[in-house]
Amino acid sequence: MEKPQHRLFFLTEALVFPPVDTANSDGLLAVGGDLSSERLLLAYQQGIFPWFDKDSIILWWSPDPRMVLYPKQIKISKSMRKVLRDNQFRLTKNTCFKDVLEYCSSVDRPGQDGTWITEQMKMAYLKLHEKGIAKSYEVWEGDKLVGGLYGIDLGYVFCGESMFSLTSNASKFAFIKLAQELQEKEYKFIDCQLHTDHLESLGAQEISRIEFLKLLK
């Protein structure tokens, strides 16, 4: 079967996305639309996510392959096992979502110029948090917030969006705790979206978009 020809799809007010197999080779599927809670939820349910910078129109993506972590396959190194045993950190959930969002948007990352978490994105995900859909995991060292992550909870899949760390191993701690909790709840996987060496070291792997969508549905 021939792959459908890519034709950039411009979103209107209608809550609809084109078939994901019409995305281009980079995974770009559509442009435009808005970041309403309804559109964002529909996007994640269909394996689509927004990713753009402050000077760009809204861009919607569905890459192939897709990076995922099956919770049972989380890799915990010897050094991290020691961190977990020593109770260096403590974890809270959904107590300071806005702070996690702000840190994820502002912490410097090697090789990354600027952030894709724009003010428009922050407002959209805060609304999703108010609806109980966007959730945060916060890592504390004493009384200081030193790491965390946030994402979209679909009830059977957790779509990770971003994480940050102000001290060594803090974001790893959050990710491991997330995977362990989702394993207990029998979630299918954590959607990590795109490959990074860091995520691969924690057990994430790339699968085809077709396989990803089968698992998502």
N, C-alpha and C positions, 0 to 999 in steps of 0.2 A: 504494500500500500504506500502510495506517495505521501510524503509529508506535506501538509497544507501550506500553501504559499503565505509568507508573512505579509500582512497588510496592517499598518499601524492603526489601531482602533482608538477613536476619540470618544471618550465617555460624555454622556449628556446627563440630564437630571434623572433619567431612568436608572433604576437599580439593576443593572445588568452588566456582565462582563463577557467578552468573547471566549470561545473555547481556548483553553490554555495551550493546546498544541499549535496555535497560530502565533505563539510568541517567537521572536527572532532568536538567533543563535546565542545571544547573551541572556535571554530570558525576558526581555522587555515585551510586555503584552499589550499595554494600553497607556494612554495619557489622559490627563484632565479629570473631570468629575470633582468630587469633594471628599472630605474626610469625616463624613457623618458616621455616627456609631453604626447605623444600619448598613452603610456601604462597607465599612471596615469589617464588620462581622461576616458579611456575605463573602468578602474577599478571602478571609482566612479559612472559611468553610470550604472554599473552592481551591485552596492551595495558592492563593495570590497574596502578595503583600506590597505596601507602598515603600518606595525608597527614592529619595531625591534630596537635593540641597536647597538652600533658601533662595537661590537665584533661578530655580528651575520650576517648570510646571510639574504637577503631581505625576509621578511615573509609577506604573504598576508592573510587578514582576512575577514570573513563575519559571524559575530556572530549571535546567535539565543538564546535569544531575542535581539532586537535592541532598543537602547534608542533614542527617537525622541521628538521634541517639535513642536506642532502645534502652529503657531504664535499667534492665537487668544486665546490660553490657557496660555500665559505667566502670571506668578504670580508676582505681584509687592507688596511687603510688605509696611506697613505704613512708616517704616523708609526709604525705597527706594523712596516712593512717595515724602517724604520731600526732599531727595537728588535731585530728579528731579525738584521739585519746586524751590529749593534754587539756582539752577544753579551753584552748586559746581564744576561741570565738564563741559567741552565742548568736542564735538565729531568731529573728522575728519575721512575721509575715503581715504585709498590708498595714503596717503602722506608720510608715512615712513614704508612701508611694511617690509623692511629689519630689522629695529629696533624692530618691534613687534616680528618678527621671532627670533631675538637674545634674547630678553627678555624671550620669551616663552621657549627657550631652556636652559636658565641659572638661572631663578628664582627658589629658593629652594621651594620644595613642601613637606608637611608633609607626611612621610611614603614612599617617593619615592627616590630611590638611583640612581642618574644620570638622563640622559635624553634619550628619543628615537628620539629627533630631531637632528640627526647627521649632520655632514658637508655635506654628500651626500644628505640628505633630504633637507637641506637648499638650495643647488644649484638647486635641482629639482623644489622646490616650487617657487624660485625666477624666474625661467624660465616660470612657469605657470602664475606668476604675470605679467611678461612682455607681455604675450599673453592675459591678461585681464581675466584670469580664476580664479586665486588665488587672494583673496581680503583681505584687513585688515581694521579693525575699531580701531581707536586710541582714547584714552581718555587722556585729558590734564587737569591739575590743574595749572592754570596760564600758564606759558611757559614750564612746565615740563610734559613729557610723563609719566603717572602714571599707565596706564593699557591699555588693548586692547585684540583683538582676531584676528585670521585669519582662512580662510577656502576656500573651493572650491565652486564657484558659478556656478551651472548648468543651471541657468536661470529659474528654477521652484522649485528647492530644493537647500538649502545651506548646504554644508557638513562642519560642524565645525571641526577644527583640534585641536586648542589649544588656551588658553587664559592666561593672566597673570595680576597680580595686585601688585603694589608697595605701594598702600594705600587702606584703607578699602573701599569696595564697587565699586572700579574702574572697575573690570571685570564684575560685575553685571550690572553696568551702560551700558557697551558696549553690553552685551548680550540682555538687555532689549531694547536698541535702535535698535539693529539688528532685534529682533522679531517684533517690532512695524513697522519698515520699510518693512519687508517682508510680514506682514499682509496687508499693503496697496497695495503691489504688487501682492497679492494673491498667494504667494508661498505655496506649499503643506505642507512643514515642514522643520525644521532644523534637520539634522542628527547629533545626539550627540554621536553616536557609542556605547559607553558603559555606564552602570549605575554608577552614583555617587550621593551621598546624596545632594551635592550642586546643581546639575542639577535638581534633583527631586524637591528640594525646590523652583526652579524657574518655575516648571510646566511641566518639561519633564517626559515622561513615557515610559515604555517598551512595545513594540509590537512584535509579532512574525516575524520571517524573511519572511515568506510567505506574511504577510500583508504589511511589509515594501517594498518588491519587487513589489507588486501590485501598491502601491502608487508611487513608484519610476518610474514606467513605464507608 
